[in-house]
């Protein structure tokens, strides 16, 4: 099922199903978890990907973020439906620290990685895990469901094609053009535009998994 993503009050076609705050009733708005972006002083040239670190549905994650005075523009549910929580042209949510002003963010419902052995064991029945390397460290990451990966690619396609945004079809790569899951310094982040992960922005974060960037690369993101 296809849908529309709202940017500047207008609908832009998306190949995945989208439900907006007009339907689900949950909205991040200034001053709680967000700030006013208009007038747009900084071009929006980053799309930041996160995972939630749990398996709760978007409605529950929304409440957790709201209580913590945080926010995010989009979330991808376990079934691949995209939830939109605000118009990114007017609202800047608090999800990506120092790049908030130039970015749009998405949370993928996925427990990701945990050091808690009992949780890892319980959640291991929900998703296959794969070995990857984030921040130079080998870990076993939970894979996003195929429907979620398809939705992420569809959302990225919509945002990168939107003429009001300046997000190119690029993913983080190293000097050998391999996908890069290392921590970037502020200068490197400042020079990059495209789709980036929370792990590239903070040494305390290792999300999302590299599976989503591999999918974007397979879809033609350079």
N, CA, C and O of each residue as an XYZ file, in Angstrom:
888
protein
N       0.836     -1.191      0.000
C       0.000      0.000      0.000
C       0.876      1.248      0.000
O       1.821      1.339      0.783
N       0.576      2.198     -0.858
C       1.370      3.416     -0.924
C       0.709      4.514     -0.096
O      -0.453      4.405      0.297
N       1.475      5.570      0.160
C       0.953      6.667      0.949
C       1.595      7.972      0.555
O       2.213      8.082     -0.503
N       1.442      8.973      1.425
C       2.031     10.279      1.185
C       2.722     10.783      2.443
O       2.212     10.635      3.554
N       3.891     11.381      2.248
C       4.636     12.044      3.311
C       4.349     13.540      3.204
O       4.379     14.099      2.108
N       4.078     14.176      4.312
C       3.755     15.604      4.302
C       5.012     16.436      4.536
O       5.705     16.257      5.538
N       5.303     17.344      3.609
C       6.397     18.308      3.735
C       5.851     19.661      3.284
O       5.332     19.782      2.175
N       5.965     20.671      4.134
C       5.426     22.002      3.850
C       3.925     21.941      3.554
O       3.406     22.670      2.708
N       3.248     21.047      4.281
C       1.800     20.945      4.142
C       1.318     20.231      2.898
O       0.112     20.102      2.685
N       2.245     19.763      2.071
C       1.879     19.096      0.821
C       2.219     17.615      0.902
O       3.145     17.226      1.614
N       1.474     16.790      0.175
C       1.714     15.358      0.158
C       2.668     14.953     -0.942
O       2.501     15.344     -2.097
N       3.684     14.156     -0.576
C       4.638     13.622     -1.553
C       4.535     12.103     -1.551
O       4.607     11.466     -0.500
N       4.366     11.534     -2.735
C       4.106     10.109     -2.865
C       5.215      9.267     -2.246
O       6.401      9.562     -2.395
N       4.807      8.224     -1.557
C       5.738      7.271     -0.939
C       5.265      5.868     -1.268
O       4.066      5.589     -1.231
N       6.200      4.982     -1.592
C       5.852      3.620     -1.999
C       5.443      2.740     -0.825
O       5.036      1.596     -1.030
N       5.543      3.247      0.398
C       5.115      2.502      1.587
C       3.897      3.176      2.198
O       3.609      4.338      1.909
N       3.184      2.443      3.044
C       2.031      3.015      3.736
C       2.500      4.031      4.771
O       3.441      3.775      5.523
N       1.844      5.175      4.802
C       2.185      6.249      5.737
C       0.937      6.668      6.502
O      -0.118      6.891      5.908
N       1.062      6.775      7.828
C      -0.007      7.366      8.636
C       0.573      8.597      9.316
O       1.622      8.515      9.953
N      -0.089      9.718      9.189
C       0.420     10.964      9.734
C      -0.292     11.313     11.040
O      -1.236     10.640     11.453
N       0.188     12.384     11.678
C      -0.401     12.825     12.938
C      -1.868     13.217     12.771
O      -2.616     13.246     13.749
N      -2.283     13.520     11.541
C      -3.689     13.840     11.304
C      -4.579     12.620     11.548
O      -5.749     12.757     11.906
N      -4.011     11.421     11.349
C      -4.777     10.185     11.558
C      -4.546      9.579     12.926
O      -5.502      9.188     13.596
N      -3.278      9.492     13.361
C      -3.034      8.818     14.643
C      -3.082      9.768     15.836
O      -3.147      9.315     16.979
N      -3.053     11.067     15.590
C      -3.257     12.037     16.655
C      -2.062     12.343     17.527
O      -2.193     13.069     18.513
N      -0.895     11.807     17.190
C       0.305     12.040     18.000
C       1.249     12.960     17.237
O       1.641     12.662     16.109
N       1.611     14.080     17.857
C       2.398     15.089     17.152
C       3.466     15.676     18.069
O       3.188     16.051     19.208
N       4.700     15.749     17.549
C       5.761     16.472     18.254
C       5.720     17.921     17.793
O       5.785     18.210     16.599
N       5.609     18.832     18.764
C       5.515     20.249     18.449
C       6.252     21.049     19.505
O       6.345     20.619     20.655
N       6.783     22.220     19.126
C       7.483     23.059     20.096
C       6.544     23.409     21.261
O       5.342     23.579     21.058
N       7.094     23.517     22.482
C       8.521     23.423     22.832
C       8.938     22.041     23.328
O      10.098     21.853     23.696
N       8.017     21.062     23.349
C       8.305     19.771     23.958
C       8.848     18.788     22.918
O       8.095     18.295     22.078
N      10.148     18.504     22.971
C      10.750     17.541     22.062
C      11.013     18.067     20.669
O      11.412     17.320     19.776
N      10.787     19.374     20.486
C      10.948     19.939     19.143
C      11.048     21.455     19.250
O      10.755     22.052     20.286
N      11.474     22.056     18.139
C      11.476     23.516     18.069
C      10.984     23.937     16.689
O      10.928     23.135     15.757
N      10.638     25.182     16.586
C      10.145     25.730     15.330
C      11.296     25.824     14.335
O      12.341     26.392     14.652
N      11.117     25.277     13.146
C      12.168     25.310     12.135
C      11.997     26.495     11.180
O      12.969     26.956     10.582
N      10.786     26.977     11.041
C      10.516     28.047     10.096
C      10.773     29.403     10.734
O      10.357     29.601     11.875
N      11.435     30.356     10.068
C      11.942     30.255      8.688
C      13.133     29.311      8.579
O      13.950     29.215      9.495
N      13.222     28.620      7.453
C      14.235     27.596      7.253
C      15.584     28.266      6.972
O      15.867     28.678      5.847
N      16.407     28.365      8.016
C      17.686     29.054      7.897
C      18.814     28.119      7.469
O      19.812     28.565      6.904
N      18.653     26.815      7.741
C      19.666     25.816      7.410
C      19.061     24.776      6.474
O      18.023     24.206      6.811
N      19.657     24.500      5.315
C      19.123     23.456      4.432
C      19.061     22.105      5.145
O      19.974     21.745      5.889
N      17.999     21.376      4.917
C      17.854     20.040      5.496
C      18.527     19.057      4.547
O      17.970     18.717      3.503
N      19.737     18.595      4.912
C      20.507     17.762      3.989
C      20.936     16.426      4.590
O      21.741     15.710      3.994
N      20.404     16.084      5.770
C      20.705     14.798      6.397
C      19.418     14.057      6.748
O      18.440     14.658      7.191
N      19.439     12.756      6.542
C      18.365     11.862      6.992
C      19.006     10.898      7.970
O      19.799     10.045      7.571
N      18.670     11.022      9.261
C      19.324     10.255     10.319
C      18.480      9.042     10.692
O      17.295      9.175     10.999
N      19.095      7.855     10.665
C      18.398      6.604     10.958
C      18.770      6.115     12.353
O      19.947      6.053     12.706
N      17.757      5.770     13.140
C      17.914      5.214     14.476
C      17.158      3.885     14.567
O      16.336      3.587     13.700
N      17.425      3.086     15.603
C      16.495      2.036     16.001
C      16.073      2.330     17.435
O      16.806      2.962     18.194
N      14.875      1.860     17.795
C      14.290      2.241     19.078
C      14.948      1.573     20.282
O      14.875      2.097     21.393
N      15.591      0.418     20.075
C      16.185     -0.300     21.197
C      15.191     -1.168     21.946
O      15.493     -1.671     23.028
N      14.014     -1.344     21.380
C      12.977     -2.191     21.979
C      12.021     -2.637     20.896
O      12.256     -2.402     19.711
N      10.940     -3.281     21.306
C       9.972     -3.775     20.335
C       8.582     -3.176     20.550
O       7.596     -3.691     20.023
N       8.503     -2.100     21.315
C       7.214     -1.457     21.535
C       6.723     -0.772     20.266
O       7.536     -0.328     19.456
N       5.406     -0.676     20.077
C       4.858     -0.013     18.885
C       5.100      1.487     18.917
O       5.431      2.036     19.968
N       4.940      2.158     17.780
C       5.189      3.599     17.714
C       4.424      4.420     18.747
O       4.952      5.412     19.251
N       3.201      4.033     19.071
C       2.421      4.797     20.043
C       3.079      4.807     21.413
O       3.037      5.815     22.118
N       3.683      3.696     21.791
C       4.369      3.614     23.088
C       5.687      4.380     23.041
O       6.014      5.115     23.972
N       6.443      4.208     21.960
C       7.720      4.920     21.815
C       7.480      6.427     21.797
O       8.267      7.185     22.365
N       6.405      6.868     21.154
C       6.057      8.285     21.144
C       5.931      8.825     22.563
O       6.469      9.888     22.875
N       5.222      8.099     23.422
C       5.022      8.556     24.796
C       6.343      8.595     25.563
O       6.573      9.506     26.358
N       7.205      7.613     25.327
C       8.511      7.596     25.992
C       9.327      8.822     25.580
O       9.909      9.502     26.425
N       9.366      9.094     24.288
C      10.121     10.250     23.800
C       9.527     11.553     24.335
O      10.258     12.446     24.765
N       8.221     11.653     24.304
C       7.561     12.884     24.752
C       7.890     13.175     26.218
O       8.159     14.319     26.584
N       7.866     12.136     27.051
C       8.167     12.319     28.474
C       9.628     12.711     28.705
O       9.959     13.331     29.715
N      10.487     12.348     27.769
C      11.910     12.693     27.878
C      12.244     13.999     27.150
O      13.414     14.360     27.024
N      11.217     14.702     26.673
C      11.386     15.944     25.907
C      12.248     15.725     24.671
O      13.069     16.568     24.310
N      12.044     14.573     24.029
C      12.702     14.246     22.769
C      11.632     14.074     21.696
O      10.438     14.126     21.990
N      12.055     13.870     20.472
C      11.097     13.662     19.403
C      11.765     13.119     18.160
O      12.990     13.029     18.090
N      10.956     12.759     17.183
C      11.469     12.281     15.898
C      10.393     12.534     14.857
O       9.203     12.490     15.167
N      10.796     12.794     13.646
C       9.816     13.106     12.605
C       9.064     11.865     12.123
O       7.869     11.931     11.837
N       9.776     10.721     12.033
C       9.169      9.507     11.492
C       9.518      8.298     12.356
O      10.510      8.293     13.084
N       8.669      7.272     12.252
C       8.961      5.991     12.887
C       8.427      4.888     11.976
O       7.373      5.039     11.359
N       9.156      3.786     11.898
C       8.728      2.650     11.076
C       8.353      1.504     12.000
O       9.201      0.967     12.713
N       7.082      1.134     11.985
C       6.567      0.074     12.849
C       7.071     -1.293     12.395
O       7.645     -1.431     11.315
N       6.849     -2.292     13.231
C       7.318     -3.646     12.921
C       6.713     -4.183     11.628
O       7.328     -5.007     10.952
N       5.510     -3.719     11.280
C       4.860     -4.188     10.055
C       5.239     -3.372      8.824
O       4.726     -3.619      7.733
N       6.144     -2.390      8.997
C       6.601     -1.599      7.869
C       5.800     -0.347      7.594
O       6.104      0.382      6.649
N       4.778     -0.076      8.402
C       4.008      1.159      8.226
C       4.823      2.334      8.777
O       5.381      2.253      9.871
N       4.883      3.422      8.009
C       5.600      4.629      8.423
C       4.646      5.543      9.185
O       3.572      5.891      8.694
N       5.056      5.922     10.387
C       4.293      6.884     11.180
C       5.006      8.231     11.098
O       6.199      8.324     11.387
N       4.277      9.271     10.706
C       4.846     10.617     10.661
C       4.271     11.442     11.803
O       3.058     11.470     12.012
N       5.159     12.122     12.549
C       4.747     12.825     13.756
C       4.749     14.344     13.630
O       4.337     15.030     14.565
N       5.196     14.884     12.512
C       5.177     16.336     12.315
C       5.604     16.627     10.890
O       6.077     15.749     10.169
N       5.424     17.880     10.502
C       5.882     18.345      9.192
C       7.334     18.806      9.349
O       7.580     19.806     10.022
N       8.311     18.096      8.741
C       9.723     18.435      8.966
C      10.133     19.784      8.401
O      11.205     20.291      8.731
N       9.300     20.372      7.555
C       9.643     21.681      7.003
C       9.431     22.785      8.040
O      10.047     23.849      7.967
N       8.555     22.515      9.000
C       8.233     23.514     10.013
C       8.707     23.144     11.410
O       8.874     24.017     12.262
N       8.926     21.840     11.656
C       9.253     21.372     13.000
C      10.559     20.598     12.987
O      10.758     19.705     12.164
N      11.445     20.951     13.908
C      12.746     20.300     14.084
C      12.687     19.508     15.381
O      12.643     20.093     16.463
N      12.687     18.181     15.281
C      12.587     17.354     16.484
C      13.963     17.082     17.079
O      14.983     17.190     16.397
N      13.974     16.727     18.360
C      15.221     16.508     19.101
C      15.581     15.025     19.102
O      15.226     14.291     20.024
N      16.286     14.597     18.066
C      16.671     13.188     17.977
C      18.129     12.999     17.581
O      18.648     11.891     17.708
N      18.815     14.050     17.100
C      20.147     13.844     16.530
C      21.168     14.872     16.999
O      22.138     15.152     16.295
N      20.953     15.434     18.185
C      21.963     16.301     18.780
C      22.355     17.482     17.914
O      21.508     18.270     17.492
N      23.668     17.597     17.652
C      24.193     18.794     16.986
C      23.795     18.929     15.528
O      24.051     19.969     14.921
N      23.171     17.899     14.942
C      22.733     18.033     13.543
C      21.213     18.159     13.433
O      20.671     18.069     12.332
N      20.527     18.361     14.539
C      19.068     18.477     14.488
C      18.609     19.506     13.459
O      17.685     19.244     12.689
N      19.247     20.673     13.441
C      18.783     21.770     12.588
C      18.862     21.442     11.100
O      18.132     22.030     10.302
N      19.732     20.517     10.718
C      19.898     20.204      9.295
C      19.426     18.800      8.952
O      19.769     18.276      7.892
N      18.640     18.182      9.835
C      18.290     16.783      9.607
C      16.819     16.472      9.834
O      16.084     17.206     10.494
N      16.431     15.342      9.247
C      15.156     14.688      9.497
C      15.500     13.311     10.043
O      16.434     12.672      9.557
N      14.760     12.840     11.047
C      15.097     11.565     11.665
C      13.999     10.521     11.564
O      12.816     10.850     11.475
N      14.406      9.257     11.577
C      13.459      8.144     11.611
C      13.931      7.117     12.628
O      15.117      6.793     12.693
N      13.001      6.610     13.416
C      13.259      5.501     14.339
C      12.641      4.239     13.752
O      11.468      4.234     13.378
N      13.426      3.176     13.671
C      12.907      1.875     13.247
C      12.650      1.051     14.504
O      13.555      0.873     15.318
N      11.442      0.550     14.672
C      11.145     -0.302     15.821
C      11.951     -1.594     15.691
O      11.676     -2.426     14.826
N      12.932     -1.745     16.546
C      13.876     -2.867     16.485
C      14.707     -2.829     17.761
O      15.237     -1.778     18.123
N      14.825     -3.958     18.442
C      15.587     -3.942     19.701
C      17.085     -3.797     19.469
O      17.825     -3.463     20.395
N      17.541     -4.047     18.236
C      18.934     -3.766     17.902
C      19.933     -4.658     18.612
O      20.007     -5.858     18.351
N      20.695     -4.065     19.507
C      21.711     -4.799     20.253
C      21.569     -4.464     21.723
O      21.261     -3.329     22.085
N      21.791     -5.445     22.556
C      21.759     -5.204     23.994
C      22.814     -6.048     24.688
O      23.095     -7.172     24.272
N      23.396     -5.501     25.746
C      24.362     -6.245     26.552
C      23.668     -7.103     27.598
O      24.307     -7.910     28.272
N      22.351     -6.926     27.732
C      21.572     -7.685     28.711
C      21.293     -9.074     28.144
O      20.506     -9.217     27.207
N      21.936    -10.103     28.710
C      21.849    -11.459     28.161
C      20.427    -12.002     28.170
O      20.019    -12.670     27.219
N      19.671    -11.731     29.217
C      18.312    -12.271     29.304
C      17.398    -11.625     28.269
O      16.562    -12.298     27.665
N      17.560    -10.306     28.066
C      16.778     -9.632     27.033
C      17.171    -10.111     25.650
O      16.310    -10.327     24.796
N      18.462    -10.278     25.423
C      18.947    -10.748     24.126
C      18.373    -12.121     23.806
O      17.999    -12.400     22.666
N      18.307    -12.969     24.816
C      17.766    -14.321     24.621
C      16.272    -14.258     24.316
O      15.786    -14.953     23.424
N      15.546    -13.426     25.057
C      14.100    -13.322     24.856
C      13.776    -12.726     23.497
O      12.864    -13.195     22.816
N      14.503    -11.712     23.101
C      14.226    -11.037     21.836
C      14.753    -11.802     20.626
O      14.353    -11.529     19.495
N      15.658    -12.769     20.864
C      16.262    -13.485     19.737
C      15.233    -14.270     18.941
O      15.483    -14.622     17.789
N      14.072    -14.553     19.540
C      13.022    -15.274     18.820
C      12.228    -14.347     17.898
O      11.482    -14.815     17.038
N      12.389    -13.039     18.075
C      11.607    -12.087     17.302
C      12.255    -11.727     15.970
O      11.568    -11.466     14.982
N      13.604    -11.716     15.954
C      14.320    -11.287     14.757
C      15.599    -12.100     14.598
O      16.238    -12.448     15.591
N      15.977    -12.404     13.369
C      17.296    -13.008     13.176
C      18.377    -11.996     13.513
O      18.184    -10.793     13.332
N      19.511    -12.473     14.000
C      20.628    -11.580     14.290
C      21.755    -11.852     13.310
O      21.889    -12.968     12.808
N      22.545    -10.868     13.042
C      23.664    -11.009     12.129
C      24.880    -10.335     12.745
O      24.755     -9.388     13.523
N      26.042    -10.830     12.392
C      27.267    -10.240     12.930
C      27.702     -9.079     12.058
O      27.735     -9.182     10.831
N      28.032     -7.986     12.697
C      28.484     -6.799     11.984
C      29.539     -6.108     12.828
O      29.877     -6.571     13.917
N      30.046     -5.025     12.330
C      31.058     -4.277     13.074
C      30.639     -2.814     13.100
O      30.574     -2.166     12.056
N      30.357     -2.295     14.281
C      30.016     -0.898     14.483
C      31.033     -0.279     15.422
O      31.343     -0.846     16.469
N      31.552      0.883     15.053
C      32.610      1.546     15.825
C      33.817      0.631     16.007
O      34.501      0.682     17.030
N      34.069     -0.207     15.000
C      35.213     -1.106     15.044
C      35.045     -2.296     15.963
O      36.003     -3.026     16.217
N      33.843     -2.500     16.463
C      33.575     -3.558     17.442
C      32.605     -4.568     16.842
O      31.554     -4.193     16.323
N      32.958     -5.850     16.916
C      32.073     -6.889     16.404
C      30.887     -7.079     17.354
O      31.062     -7.259     18.559
N      29.690     -7.036     16.792
C      28.482     -7.247     17.585
C      27.492     -8.076     16.782
O      27.613     -8.209     15.564
N      26.502     -8.637     17.491
C      25.393     -9.306     16.828
C      24.185     -8.386     16.917
O      23.661     -8.117     17.999
N      23.762     -7.915     15.765
C      22.674     -6.943     15.681
C      21.406     -7.623     15.201
O      21.455     -8.523     14.362
N      20.277     -7.196     15.731
C      18.992     -7.710     15.263
C      18.663     -7.095     13.910
O      18.781     -5.884     13.726
N      18.256     -7.919     12.982
C      17.923     -7.429     11.641
C      16.563     -6.745     11.644
O      15.643     -7.187     12.331
N      16.440     -5.689     10.890
C      15.129     -5.095     10.679
C      14.324     -6.028      9.774
O      14.881     -6.684      8.894
N      13.019     -6.079      9.996
C      12.162     -6.929      9.172
C      12.200     -6.444      7.718
O      12.367     -5.249      7.474
N      12.049     -7.350      6.761
C      12.059     -6.930      5.347
C      11.089     -5.793      5.048
O      11.414     -4.884      4.284
N       9.899     -5.839      5.645
C       8.926     -4.762      5.409
C       9.434     -3.425      5.929
O       9.135     -2.379      5.352
N      10.207     -3.453      7.028
C      10.773     -2.220      7.569
C      11.873     -1.675      6.664
O      11.969     -0.468      6.439
N      12.696     -2.577      6.153
C      13.773     -2.151      5.250
C      13.183     -1.561      3.980
O      13.656     -0.535      3.492
N      12.149     -2.206      3.442
C      11.485     -1.681      2.243
C      10.898     -0.296      2.522
O      10.982      0.602      1.684
N      10.299     -0.130      3.714
C       9.705      1.157      4.077
C      10.770      2.231      4.227
O      10.563      3.375      3.821
N      11.919      1.866      4.814
C      13.005      2.835      4.958
C      13.486      3.312      3.596
O      13.681      4.510      3.390
N      13.678      2.388      2.671
C      14.116      2.763      1.323
C      13.063      3.654      0.659
O      13.402      4.645      0.011
N      11.784      3.297      0.823
C      10.705      4.100      0.239
C      10.689      5.502      0.830
O      10.526      6.481      0.102
N      10.859      5.606      2.157
C      10.868      6.917      2.805
C      12.077      7.732      2.362
O      11.958      8.923      2.074
N      13.233      7.090      2.309
C      14.438      7.784      1.844
C      14.262      8.264      0.409
O      14.683      9.368      0.066
N      13.637      7.432     -0.435
C      13.396      7.837     -1.829
C      12.513      9.081     -1.893
O      12.759      9.984     -2.692
N      11.487      9.121     -1.048
C      10.583     10.267     -1.044
C      11.292     11.532     -0.570
O      11.150     12.593     -1.178
N      12.055     11.416      0.518
C      12.724     12.591      1.076
C      13.829     13.104      0.164
O      14.001     14.315      0.022
N      14.577     12.199     -0.455
C      15.660     12.653     -1.335
C      15.126     13.251     -2.632
O      15.810     14.044     -3.278
N      13.910     12.875     -3.012
C      13.308     13.420     -4.236
C      12.541     14.716     -3.970
O      12.181     15.421     -4.912
N      12.287     15.037     -2.696
C      11.493     16.213     -2.354
C      12.273     17.484     -2.694
O      13.385     17.655     -2.193
N      11.739     18.374     -3.518
C      12.482     19.575     -3.925
C      12.687     20.588     -2.799
O      13.503     21.501     -2.933
N      11.966     20.440     -1.705
C      12.115     21.366     -0.585
C      13.251     20.966      0.352
O      13.677     21.757      1.194
N      13.737     19.742      0.202
C      14.832     19.241      1.013
C      16.077     19.126      0.149
O      15.995     19.185     -1.078
N      17.224     18.962      0.782
C      18.495     18.913      0.042
C      19.279     17.658      0.412
O      20.500     17.702      0.565
N      18.562     16.526      0.557
C      19.187     15.265      0.976
C      19.555     14.450     -0.259
O      18.664     13.989     -0.972
N      20.845     14.261     -0.532
C      21.237     13.465     -1.698
C      21.147     11.965     -1.429
O      21.062     11.539     -0.278
N      21.167     11.180     -2.482
C      21.099      9.708     -2.377
C      22.506      9.176     -2.091
O      23.150      8.574     -2.950
N      22.958      9.413     -0.869
C      24.286      8.983     -0.446
C      24.193      8.283      0.899
O      23.328      8.597      1.717
N      25.088      7.334      1.119
C      25.227      6.659      2.413
C      26.684      6.764      2.859
O      27.562      7.001      2.029
N      26.956      6.594      4.143
C      28.342      6.729      4.631
C      29.262      5.650      4.065
O      28.963      4.459      4.143
N      30.367      6.079      3.505
C      31.361      5.156      2.953
C      32.757      5.597      3.375
O      32.996      6.770      3.665
N      33.679      4.622      3.403
C      35.058      4.952      3.758
C      35.859      5.297      2.511
O      35.298      5.406      1.421
N      37.153      5.468      2.665
C      38.002      5.884      1.543
C      38.075      4.849      0.432
O      38.420      5.170     -0.705
N      37.742      3.582      0.774
C      37.728      2.517     -0.228
C      36.330      2.311     -0.818
O      36.100      1.358     -1.563
N      35.400      3.206     -0.483
C      34.021      3.182     -0.947
C      33.224      2.024     -0.356
O      32.173      1.663     -0.886
N      33.711      1.441      0.730
C      32.935      0.432      1.449
C      32.010      1.137      2.439
O      32.301      2.248      2.881
N      30.898      0.490      2.784
C      29.996      1.068      3.770
C      30.738      1.274      5.084
O      31.476      0.398      5.533
N      30.540      2.416      5.684
C      31.315      2.833      6.855
C      30.420      2.894      8.087
O      29.420      3.612      8.095
N      30.775      2.142      9.132
C      30.018      2.141     10.386
C      30.902      2.624     11.532
O      30.815      2.109     12.647
N      31.742      3.600     11.261
C      32.631      4.141     12.290
C      32.045      5.439     12.861
O      31.122      6.022     12.291
N      32.590      5.870     13.976
C      32.218      7.151     14.564
C      32.927      8.258     13.786
O      34.138      8.197     13.571
N      32.170      9.263     13.368
C      32.742     10.362     12.601
C      32.975     11.568     13.500
O      32.219     11.815     14.440
N      34.038     12.317     13.195
C      34.250     13.559     13.936
C      33.347     14.647     13.356
O      32.764     14.478     12.285
N      33.238     15.759     14.074
C      32.291     16.806     13.689
C      32.608     17.403     12.325
O      31.696     17.808     11.603
N      33.871     17.462     11.965
C      34.251     18.033     10.675
C      33.760     17.151      9.536
O      33.262     17.649      8.526
N      33.901     15.834      9.702
C      33.451     14.914      8.659
C      31.930     14.949      8.529
O      31.394     14.922      7.421
N      31.245     15.008      9.659
C      29.785     15.099      9.627
C      29.360     16.382      8.929
O      28.421     16.381      8.132
N      30.047     17.469      9.226
C      29.694     18.762      8.642
C      29.813     18.750      7.119
O      29.081     19.467      6.436
N      30.724     17.947      6.585
C      30.968     17.912      5.141
C      30.088     16.896      4.410
O      30.100     16.829      3.181
N      29.324     16.106      5.171
C      28.524     15.043      4.560
C      27.071     15.470      4.442
O      26.535     16.156      5.313
N      26.449     15.055      3.360
C      25.007     15.196      3.181
C      24.490     13.879      2.621
O      25.120     13.289      1.744
N      23.349     13.413      3.118
C      22.786     12.148      2.679
C      22.126     11.424      3.829
O      21.639     12.055      4.768
N      22.105     10.092      3.763
C      21.517      9.268      4.813
C      22.635      8.824      5.754
O      23.647      8.285      5.307
N      22.458      9.046      7.029
C      23.503      8.777      8.016
C      22.884      8.065      9.215
O      21.669      8.116      9.407
N      23.704      7.408     10.014
C      23.197      6.706     11.191
C      23.500      7.438     12.478
O      24.398      8.279     12.528
N      22.748      7.115     13.523
C      23.022      7.686     14.838
C      24.433      7.325     15.284
O      25.080      8.102     15.986
N      24.916      6.146     14.880
C      26.246      5.672     15.267
C      27.356      6.569     14.729
O      28.431      6.648     15.325
N      27.111      7.236     13.621
C      28.134      8.126     13.053
C      28.262      9.424     13.843
O      29.269     10.124     13.736
N      27.243      9.742     14.634
C      27.161     11.026     15.314
C      27.551     10.985     16.777
O      27.909     12.010     17.356
N      27.483      9.793     17.386
C      27.707      9.693     18.829
C      28.442      8.418     19.187
O      28.089      7.336     18.717
N      29.470      8.547     20.025
C      30.205      7.377     20.486
C      29.402      6.502     21.419
O      29.783      5.361     21.684
N      28.284      7.025     21.927
C      27.430      6.269     22.833
C      26.362      5.469     22.090
O      25.600      4.734     22.718
N      26.293      5.598     20.769
C      25.247      4.947     19.987
C      25.851      4.018     18.940
O      26.867      4.338     18.322
N      25.209      2.856     18.749
C      25.681      1.943     17.703
C      24.539      1.572     16.753
O      24.617      0.573     16.037
N      23.502      2.368     16.754
C      22.393      2.107     15.847
C      22.437      3.045     14.647
O      22.994      4.140     14.729
N      21.848      2.615     13.531
C      21.138      1.363     13.313
C      22.104      0.259     12.920
O      23.318      0.452     12.979
N      21.594     -0.876     12.528
C      22.468     -1.921     12.013
C      22.923     -1.608     10.603
O      22.340     -0.763      9.923
N      23.962     -2.288     10.170
C      24.486     -2.060      8.821
C      23.578     -2.644      7.741
O      23.758     -2.344      6.560
N      22.603     -3.477      8.127
C      21.705     -4.057      7.126
C      20.914     -2.988      6.381
O      20.643     -3.132      5.189
N      20.543     -1.918      7.079
C      19.741     -0.883      6.411
C      20.570     -0.099      5.403
O      20.052      0.308      4.363
N      21.847      0.117      5.696
C      22.695      0.836      4.746
C      23.022     -0.047      3.542
O      23.150      0.449      2.423
N      23.154     -1.346      3.771
C      23.365     -2.268      2.649
C      22.160     -2.248      1.719
O      22.308     -2.308      0.498
N      20.955     -2.163      2.305
C      19.738     -2.107      1.483
C      19.673     -0.816      0.689
O      19.290     -0.822     -0.481
N      20.042      0.288      1.316
C      20.058      1.572      0.603
C      21.077      1.566     -0.526
O      20.816      2.074     -1.616
N      22.256      0.978     -0.249
C      23.276      0.881     -1.290
C      22.785      0.043     -2.455
O      23.028      0.379     -3.614
N      22.087     -1.059     -2.148
C      21.546     -1.914     -3.202
C      20.478     -1.194     -4.019
O      20.234     -1.525     -5.180
N      19.838     -0.188     -3.381
C      18.803      0.581     -4.067
C      19.385      1.751     -4.862
O      18.637      2.542     -5.438
N      20.715      1.863     -4.896
C      21.343      2.882     -5.712
C      21.891      4.092     -4.977
O      22.301      5.069     -5.603
N      21.901      4.033     -3.638
C      22.466      5.146     -2.883
C      23.994      5.033     -2.905
O      24.544      3.995     -2.537
N      24.662      6.073     -3.323
C      26.107      6.034     -3.573
C      26.911      6.187     -2.275
O      28.141      6.176     -2.306
